[in-house]
Structures are given as C-alpha cells and as structure tokens.
Amino acid sequence: MFLMLMCLGCSRGASRAERANVLLISIDSLRADHLGCYGYERDTSPTIDRLAAEGVRYTGAVSSTSWTLPAHASMFTGLPPSAHGCNTAAGLHTGHRTLAETLREQGYDTAGFWSGPHLHPAFRLDQGFDTYVNCASHDFERPRSKRAALAHDDVTGPKILAEVELWLEGYERNEERPFFLFVHMWDVHYHYLPPSPYDTLFDPEYTGPIDGRRPGPEGLIPRDLEHLIALYDGEIAWTDRHVQGILDALERHAVLDETLILLTSDHGEEFYEHGRFGHRKTLYEESIAVPLILRYPGRIPAGSQVEGVVSVTDIPATILDFLGLEPIPDTGGRSLLPLLDDSDQPREMLAISELFRQRTHWLSVRSEGWKILVNHDTGSVDGWWNLQADPDVTHNLAKGPLSPDVERTVKEARRKLLLLAEQHQRQPEEERSLPDELEETLRELGYVGEDE
C-alpha cells in the first residue's frame, strides 16, 4: 500500500524543478533501521529525520547488493550488478551510461566527492563528473609502511564538508548552469571510531575492551556487542552532523530549496543477526535494507511515505524523471515519483539484490511481503520467508514445498537478470587493471577476495 500527500500537480513547483540542482548523498554502511525516521529509538539522525519530514521516505528500499563498489555502480547506471559487471576485479565499463554523463550532456555542472577506496577513479565511477574529489586523508596508494591506519580508521566528514563548501563558492560564479553533486560519506563504515563526544554518546558507562575496530568472526558477548552497536550509532550521529553542514552550505548559497536532495546508502551492516559481522557476506535484510529519502519543496509532498519495495537501481530514473528528462535506456530501473500517486500503480513489485560469493551467484528477491534467497546458478531456493509474519527472517519456509507464487517469482527474477545481462554484455575493450599500490592496499584492508 502507498501513502500519499498530494502536491505533485503543483504547476509552479513542477516548472521550477525542470532545471533543479541535484544532490545525491550516499552514506556508506548505513542501515535504515538505525535512523529515527525509520523507527529507531536512539536519536542518531536529527538531520536525516528532518529531511524525511520535509519530503518522502520510501520504507522498503533495498540495495542492489551488500557491498560498496557494485552498489554505487547501480546507483549511477540503474543496472543490477550482473548487468554492469563492476566488481573488485573490474571497474565500470566505459560503454555503460551513467547519471553524471546524462546530466552533463544536459548542461549540468557535475561534481563528485568520495571518501572510500571503492570510489577511486581506477574503478571508473568518475565517468561524467567534471570534478571528482578524494576526501579521504590519503590517496590509497601510499607505500606499505604508511598503510596501517588507512581507510578503516579514517575520519572524512570534515574534509567532505570543506570540499563541498569550497566547490559551492566557485559555483556562485556560474549560476546559469544547474549542478549535480554526488557526496559519498564514509565514516559510518567500520571501524567505528567516532570523535568525542560521539564515542560515548550512546553508551557512556561502558568499561570493557571493545574499541570499535572490526571484531572477529566468532562473535561477541552481548555487552560488548551492545557497545559496538553504540559506537556504530555514534558514527551515524557524527555523519548526520555533517549532512546538516552540507544543507547549511546550500542554504547560505541560496540554493537549498532549488535542489532535489536524495539520501540513501550503498548497503547495511550485520551484527551477527545471522551469524556474521559486517557486509559482503549475505543478502539478509540487515545487509541490504537502506534508507531512501527525497526532498524538494513544492514538488515532493512533505511528510509522505511510500510503502512497498524499491531499489537503488531506481535512483537514476527517478532523478531524470523529476527533471523532465528521458531515462537511461534499458536499465530495468523505474522512476519512483509515480508511487506518490498510487491510483494506477501495481501493488506487487520486486527488488533483486545480488552477491557473487564463494563462486556462487546469490539473489535476494524481495516483494512487499516475501523474501526469497536463490542460487542463481542452479535456480534452487535456499530461503523463503514471510516478512509480515517473520520480519526478522528466522523461520525458513523453503524446507517445505514451494508455493506456485514463489516458483513463478523466482523464474521472473532470473529471467529479468539474464535479459539485462545479455542486453548489456560487455563489448571487447582493453582491460584496465588497478594501480599496483591500490590493489595491494585493498587486499591488506580485506577488500580483494571473498570478504570486504
């Protein structure tokens, strides 16, 4: 079911939005259910909560995968991972059209601000950006002796804010062109080392050994896990403060209400709900359920929410539809704006997430009420859950006979992915390998191989 507050037909807002600026914020590793606007009890996200209150919140958004690189490639192209093929060993193919390329061709100034290793230009996610700024405290290609405290210990929020503010100062001298800003915020990603006072904000009484660094696979005692999650929440609050700083900068430059803001995440984070920590391990909800919030006064109805499953692959089509532009062809993504008016929208939709792990191609197929875990290589169903009766995904119905609806859904999902992969099969081109220093850094950080 979709809930709606009508305002889409506002003619003044619609005409003003035709050349609106666009700000796409991706907060790495951010679980939707750790935000106040998604029902979390801790005050982790006052700024993000206000964005949701001033716009629309999609309650059932999922990522295309459970790790950074292919998720952002999906945000930029609208394609699922099996179609865009962007992974650790291969960057985005130059033949895949991106949102930034499309907007630049329409006269937009395009700028990206990134802060994690998988947004490095070596992966070609910089396609279409006039400006592409590294906001990490290092270049990911330092000598071995200086790699010990690289990405996982980095604090990037202040640098991101400073670089965005600097770019906006230059933009004022070129006001006849709208802008597209992409901002990748890294600090929520492990290790969880929020600066003071955010390190004690949610668990000030803790005196145990956990310091927020990545724990081992064996799990933690409940009290230590509780503190680890408190540090994760502290990172969210710290990052939320810098989201506010970006919004303040837009307001100072008198462009806040002329900018479509879309806030999301590339994936979530597991805290041993199904025996794992981190991400790039599974496709359970804690790994793929992400926030998706849009704000634009006068066009996006304030305080609205859309229930039902949607995907980060829908982001390019949604932004282009808002601007009155044609979508990128043959992506499989769709605009989410019509869901604000539910009169003619289908109630049952699917969102597919993918993970290539241990030489197996896994799928999570999500509808509003069901989750299905599929081995795409064989077509076998390894998991089937009724999310209305079992939201924590603990009672696997796949141990019994599959219903005809489940079998039909699996066939539809596999057929869709195979069709898209065939349509977007890579054309021969010279392979570009990663710089040796970057590849070795990623390997040392655990990004090259089976686990991120």
Beta strands, then each sheet from edge to edge (+ up, - down):
strand 1: 21-27
strand 2: 56-62
strand 3: 109-114
strand 4: 131-134
strand 5: 179-185
strand 6: 259-264
strand 7: 270-271
strand 8: 277-278
strand 9: 292-295
strand 10: 304-311
strand 11: 351-357
strand 12: 360-366
strand 13: 370-375
strand 14: 381-386
sheet 1: 4+ 3+ 5+ 1+ 6+ 9- 2+ 10+
sheet 2: 7+ 8-
sheet 3: 11+ 12- 13+ 14-
end
